Amino acid sequence: MTEIYIVRHCEAKGNHKRLFQGSTDCDITELGERQLEFLRERFKSVRLDRIYTSPLIRAKKTAEAIRGERDIEIIPVEGLTEVHGGVLEGKPFLEMFKRTPELGRIWNDNPQDFEPEGGEAMRHAYERICRAVINITNENKGKTVAIATHGGVTRCLMCRLMYGSIDRLKDVEWCENTAVSLIRFDDDLNAQLVYMNDHSHIPEELLPKRSRIAEVSKD
């Protein structure tokens, strides 16, 4: 079996400021640094062969916490980057969806059809993300791997595992900052989702409660 740990990044400044963070390369917050202390402790005793990460700094710092003091290479993969928000990118989430209510409605009700002007279509991101994880799995058969990535990336991947189609994306919950999901693949790449959104290593006071619907705000 090949084991793949999927880890969402810690809190970044875009999360705290309620921006459509997307591919904007925001650094992490002080709260995020505290979250990483607990994540580092969680992975201290987990045997890992390789660690992969989105190239964005919030994911790279999360990958470094997963590695801890071990001598494991961290490999950046463009396919693990968050969906690019186009006209929404780096802007206040609530403000932008008030300006573009139809885009907000799609985000809430039909996220599979989300395709902001100048950005990446969600359907394209879904295929990109799943292809990246399959490639990583093929390169590491029989090994244990950790992937540090993003909320939207994790949601797309979980949708593929749970439902086999992006059309059920609305039904997939968002994972918390530093939450861990575990997938096991056999040699034929049949996948088993062992658990999802496990944030038991993080004290509740370090997990701010935020809505991801367009009328309120988004990670």
N, C-alpha and C positions, 0 to 999 in steps of 0.2 A: 504494500500500500504506500501511496505517496500522500503525505500530510501537508496541507497548505493552511497556514494561519493568516487570516485577513484581518488587519488592524486598521481601524480608522485613526487618523491623526488626532493629536491633542488639540485643545482649544487654540485657535489662532486669532489675530487681531480682527480679521474680517468677521469671524463668528461673534466676537464681543461687540463690534460696532454695528452688527446686523446688516452687513453688506452681502450682495451677491458675489461671493468670493471667487467661485469658479477657478479659472486659471490664473487669477491675480496672485502674485507670490508674496502673500502676507506672512510676516514672522509670527511666532507664537506669543502668547500672553504669559504673565506670571502664573496665572491659574493653570495654563497649559504646562508650564514647567513643573508644577506640583503634581499634575496628573501623570507626567512622565516618570516621576519618582516611583509611583505605585506600579506603573506598567513595567518599568525596569525590574522591580522586585518580582513581579509575576513571571517574567520570562527568564529569570536568573537560572532556574533549574530545568528549563526546557532545552533539550538537545536540538540544535539547529544546524543544518548544513549550509544554508545560504539565506541571505536576506535581500529582498528586492524592494524598491521604493519608487513612488512617483518622484519626478525631479524637483517638485516644489518644496520649499524649505520646511513647511509645516510637516510634511510627510518625512523628509530626510531626518529631521530632528527626532521624529517618532521612531524611525528605523534605528537611529543611534542609541536610543533608550532600550529598544528591544535587544540590541547587540550587547549592551553593557560593557563589561571588561574583556569580552572574548575577542579573539582574532578571527573575525568573520568579515568577508568582503560585503559591502553594501552596494548593490548594483541598481543604478537608475534605469527605469524603463518608461519611455514616453507614453506607451499605451495605458499606463496606470494613472495618467494625469486626469484631473477633474474636467468635466464638460465645460467648454468655453461659453460664457454667457453673452457674447456679442455686445449689443447695445446695453445690456444689463451689467456687464462685467465691471466689478469693483464699485458699483453704485449702491446706495441704500435700497435694500430690498423692497420695503414698504412703499417708498416714494416712487420707484420705477414701475411697480405693478399698478399703482394708482394712475400713472400716466398711460399705461398700456393694459387696461383691464382684461382685454381678450387674451393676452398672453398670460395674465395671472389666472384666468379661468382654465386655460389649457394646463398650466403648471399644476393646479389643484386637481382637476377632474380627468385630464387625459395627458399625463406627463410623457407618455410614449410619443406624443406628437409635438412636444416642445421643440421649437426651432427658432430661436431668436435671431433677429437680423444681425448679420455679421458674426454669428456664433456657430456652434456645432449642433447639428440635429441630434436629439436624444437617441433616435434609432441608429445613427451612425456611431455614437459613443458606445451604445450597448454592444454592438458587434466588435468594435475596437477593444473594449475592455475584456470581453469574454475570450477573444482571440489571444490577447496578451497573457491571460492566466493559463490558457491551454498550452501556449508555447512554453511558459515557465514550467508547467507540469511535465511536459514532454522532455525538457532538459534535465529534470531532476527526479526521474522515476526511482521509487524506493527510498527517497530522501524526505527530510522534513524541512520545510521552507516557511519563512514569514514574509508577508507583503504588507508594507505600510502605504496606505492610500487614503481615499477620500469618501465622504458620505455618499455622494452620487454614484461613485464607482462601485462601492460596496452594494448599494441598493440595486443597481443594474445586475450585478453578478448574482446576488441572492434571488432576484427575479428569475434569472435563467435556471438556477438550480431548483427553485420551488415550483415554478410554473411552466418553464420551457418556452416562454414567449414574453416579449416586452409588453404585450397588451395588458398584462396584469400588474404593471409597475405600481399603479396606485395602491395595490393591496399589500405592498411590501413596506414594513416599518423602516424608519430611519434608525441607524445605529448611533449610539452616543460617542462622544469623543473618547478615544483610546479603547473603545469596545472591541472585543475579539470574537471572530467567527472562525470555525474550523471546518475544513472540507477534507474528505478522504477520497482519493481516486485509486481505482484498481488499474492494472496494466492496460486495460482496454479503454481507459479514461471514463469509465462509469463513475459518477460522483455521488457521494453521500454527504449531506449536510449534517454534521455531528451536533453543532450548536451555533447559535447566531446571537449577536449583540450582547455578549457576556461582558458586563462591566462590574462584576462582583469585586474586582480588585480596587475599585475607586470608591472612596467614601461619598455618600449621597450629597454632602455639602459641596463637593467639587464637581458636581454635574448640574450645571444650570438648566432649568426647564425652559425650553423654547419651542414655540410652534413652528412648523415648517409650511404652513399654508400661506398662500400669497398675500392674503389680506393682513397678515400679521408680520411675519418675518421669516427668514430662511438662513440655514447654515450654509 
